[in-house]
């Protein structure tokens, strides 16, 4: 898991750097940070998480239990900050009311748990591991709980909380009954939340049921991220 985390973290960092208008000036964020910007803070979170994850892998390879115990909580804290800073970053966008709700950061944390549990279910199911059944039981419970939290936030933010500023109402309308409704209802809600929970409840956490649920949960999270960004950007600023 730490090795996979490190690989995905490196890929994320590479994508963020190449997405800049001037990627060759990326180091300016590190040497001249704007502490009021979540982009700067996020850069430091990613770097810190990368260093701690690398140290964790080295400690595991060396068989140093003491090093792993020392690194456990700092690594978890850095990983949590790396996963949720995006919510604060999007909330800084002016006139993008869909992105500014405080529930978005909580939802990003829930999605992080969903993706992590789904990834571990995939590898635990495919590869031989010790204590496979207890591990799958735990991961299935974590995945189900995180999916229910994610689903509750989606319902709150798009149905129960759909009134407010005009920009928010227009963005929600795009999701619920506009051009993004198929991806929202079919992808994010049905495929990404409802079907995985039903599969785990009906089939249990062993075999193809849990594996299919994990894959669908990640696909649904992709659809939600996609339509959430598109709906927020689609509303004109003036």
C-alpha positions, 0 to 999 in steps of 0.5 A: 500500500505505501508503495502504491501510494508513493507511485500515485502521489508522484503521478499526481505531482507530475500532473500538477506541475505539467498543468502549470502555464510555466512548468519550469517555474514550479520551484517558485512555489517552494521558494516564494510561497504565498501562504494565503494560497491553498495551491502553495500549501498543497504543494508543501503537503504533497512534498511532505507526504512524499518524503514521509512515504519514502521514509516509510518504505525504506523503514519497511524494507529495513525491517525497522519497527521503531521507524514505522511506529515513529512515522505512522501518525505524521504520515497519516496526517500528511496524507490526510492534508494532501487529500483534503486540501483540494476542497479548500483550494476550490473554495477559493474560486470566486463566483463558483458557488458550487465549489464553496460549500464546506461539505465539499472538503468532507466529501473529498475526504470520504472519496479518498477513503472510498478509493483507498479501500477500493484499491486495497480490496482489488489487490487483496482479492487478486493477490494472495495475502495473509488473513484475506477474509478478515481484511476483506471484511474490514475493507468492505465495511470501510468502503460501505461506510465511506460510500454512504457518507459520500452519498449523503453529502451528494444528496444534501449538496444537490437536492436538500441544499439546491437553493441559494445564490443564482450561480449555485442554483444554476450549477445544481440544475445542470447536475440534477436535470440538465445536460449532466444529469445522466452522468450524475444520476447514472454514474455518480449516484447509481453506479458509484454509490447505490450499486456498490453498497447493494453488491456488498450487502447482497454478495458479501465481501468475498469474491467478485461481488466486492471486487465489482463494487470496488471498481464501480465505486472508483468509476462513480467517484470519477464521474462525480469529480468530472460533473462537479468540476464541469457544473461549477465551470459552466456557470458564466461569471457575469 
